[in-house]
Structures are given as structure tokens and as C-alpha cells.
Amino acid sequence: MTTKLSLSIVLLCIISLVQEFGLSRLTLFNVSPDAITIFIAFLAVKFGQKTSTSFGFMGGILTGILSGNMGLIMLARTVEGFIAGYFHVPEDSHATAKQKQRRFFSAVVIAGFCANTVIAAGFNPQGLSPVYRIVVLGLLESLFTVILAVILNWFFLKKSLAD
Amino acid sequence: MRKFFTFFFKYNTYLLFVIYCGIAFLFMRLQNEATLTKLRTNGLEFSSFINEKLMNLTWLFNLSNENDRLMRVNTELLTRLLHVETSAIDERNRTKILNDSTFNASGFIMARVVDRKFSDRDNMLLINAGWKNGIKKDMTVLVPEGLVGRVIAVSEHYAKVMPVINTDFKVSVVSDSSNCMGLLSWSGGKEFIAQVEHIPISSHLKLNERIVTSDFSTFSIRGIPVGKVVRIIPDKLFYTVDVWLAVDFSSLSQVLVAPLKIEPEKVQITSDSTLNEQFF
């Protein structure tokens, strides 16, 4: 468990850097996919709400430091981890791989949308209307994120989720 | 105490969430504090550093596109430069002709040489003025320095000019001081030397005399400079005279086309033999 946690922390650091310096450049309609959301959703499904909330908080600290908006991003990521935690699949459950994947994608969409809503409520540098920012851009970002999640699931996460 | 621990273990996830949210709010509230500002500044500095490096890397990958873009800009600028330079040269040549005090260019049609065919036997020029500009066949083409040739074919916007340095070209000329008359032609070879024929050996032609067109010419107005005598070789009856042409055909760009010399009565009287009786 300790090894898994350590590995997860290292992965979180790497994913935060990739998100901040790589994926944030892949913008379409001012929106980019969020790898941290995918990672937190994965942790939530695998390890539960406490872990996902804590990792959300840590991810918030890392990306907050890099983006210069610490408090708000910490809050958004914590909320994200907490919401994603509701999609946890206990180890002793008899859920099939398909069901686990479905919960994982649901966690990505809903937790990502909630995090985006928190950020939109507290930070709006482009002066867009809150409804547009939350509904349109929020849904669009969730869509991009879930597309990335499908791709990552296809190549890497499928096996880990099925275990 | 036991109750508290039971409550804590039962709801620890919620408590954790509340604690994290509390910390986040605390950060939001204290974001202007010196320590947090320093942390944020350092984070931004690091982020900017990485972004700069990534931008440099992206720039390196896009170097080929950047080169293409610069090439396009260069091509556009070169086109503009060529256009401006060509216009400037044209304007300079035009001004040079118009400002020549020894020559009245009014009444002449100005044209530009747009094509030329030069060889050691057969030369031809094409000018960018045609019948729309008032150009007619047999008009004289000249520059202030001297005679260039005659128009032999005209289209709507262009005219073909047979220059002096064409083996089929002939013009009646006269020397300006000794008044010796002859027929100037070009026999090929050097483009700046032409020959004058039919000057009797008894005439007093001298070296360096100026040769101009005579009134006998059927197309050219009289007095247009043609060149100067550079060599006189006596033959049995006539001199063979070499004339250094006044016009430098290698640098010809702007020309003037003189109005057509209209002398129908002269043409008629020289061609109609029945009129001879009326004169006498």
C-alpha cells in the first residue's frame, strides 16, 4: 500500500507538470482536457474517497503553485476528489470490468464538471458570463477530458481498473 | 471522548474534506501574505522558465514553417522592390528624354523597349506602343542621341521597330559640314559601326564629321543625328565610309516615335512618270 501511495504521489507530480506545461496548450474553444481529473477519478474508483480527496488536495497545491492561484485550485481539486470518491468500487465488490469503467468515466465527467464550476465561480479572467463559463465551457472541458480518459483507458488503465 | 473518536472514524472522510476545504479557504484569504506571495512568485517563475524552454523547443520544431514564412515575406518585398526600382528607372529615362534641351520631345510618342532580338546579322526591337497610341507603320523611332530605326509593323499595343543595325535598314544621310550625301546601311558585325555608301570620291568628307538624316529620306524627318565618320576608305568611284553610330543600342530602354512624315505629293511625283511632261 505504501509503495502504491508513493508511486501515486510521484505520478501525481508528473501528471501535474504534464498538465500544466503540455495538455493546457492543447486548447480548443479555450478549453483543454484535464489529466489530473482522470488520475483522481482513477484513484477514487480504485482506492476510495479519502485517497481521492487527499490526492485532489495535493494536486491542487501543485497546480496552484504553478498557476499562481493556489487557494481556489486547491479547493476545486479537493471538491473534485471528494465527488469522484462517490464512484468508488470496493475491492470486494463483484462489479465487472465494464461497470468499473462506466463508474470511472462517470467520475471523470461529474468530478471534472464540479471542479470547473468551482473555478468558474471564483476566477473568470476573460470576463465571460458565469452561465456560459460553467455550462458551455464546463461541459466542453468534461467532454474533452472524457475523450482523453477513453484513450488512456484503452491503452493503460483498462487492465488496472479490471484488477 | 470515546464518542468523539467514534464520530471521527465514522465521518473521517467528511472531516478530511472539511479540513482540506478550510485550508484552501485559508490560502484564498491569506493569498496576499508575504510567504504565500513569495511561494506564488517562485511557482510562477518556475512555470515561466519551463514555458520559455518549451516555447524555444516548439520554435525549433517550427523553424521550417518560419523559414517558409520568411521566404514568402522576402518574395513579396522583392517584388515590391523590383516594381519600385523599375518604375524609378523608367521615370529617370523619361525625365532624361524630356529634359534634353537640344531636343523638343513634344509631339513625339514615348515608348519603352519591351523586347529585343540582337544578333550579328538581324536585329529587331519591340516597343510598348501600338496603333491605340497613334503609332503607324514607317514612323521614325529615335532618342535624343540619334536615330534608332523605323516602325515596320504595328499591333494594338505594340510596334515592331527595325533598328539602324538591321541589314535591311537603309536611310538617306548627309554630313553636316561638307554636305556629302549618301545611303547609310549596316552590314552586320559590330553593333556600333554602320557604313555610308554612294559618297563620290570627289567629295570633301572629313573624319569626325557628323552624319544626320537627309530630306531625301522617305520616312525620316531631316536632321536626326545618326553618328560620326570614323573611317574613310577611297575606292574607284566612291568612298567606303564607316560611321560610329550615335545610339548605344545595348542600353536602349526609352524611345520616342516621331510623327509620320506625310509628303503625298512628293511620293506621287517620284512614282508617277506621266507627270514629267507637265513639269517641262
Interface residues (C-beta under 8 A of the other chain):
Chain A: L17 E20 F21 Q49 K50 T53 S54 G56 F57 G60 G64 I65 L66 S67 G68 M70 G71 L72 M74 L75 T78 V79 F82 G85 G122
Chain B: N12 T13 L16 F17 Y20 C21 I23 A24 F25 L26 F27 M28 R29 Q31 L36 L39 R40 N42 G43 L44 F46 S47 I50 N51 L54
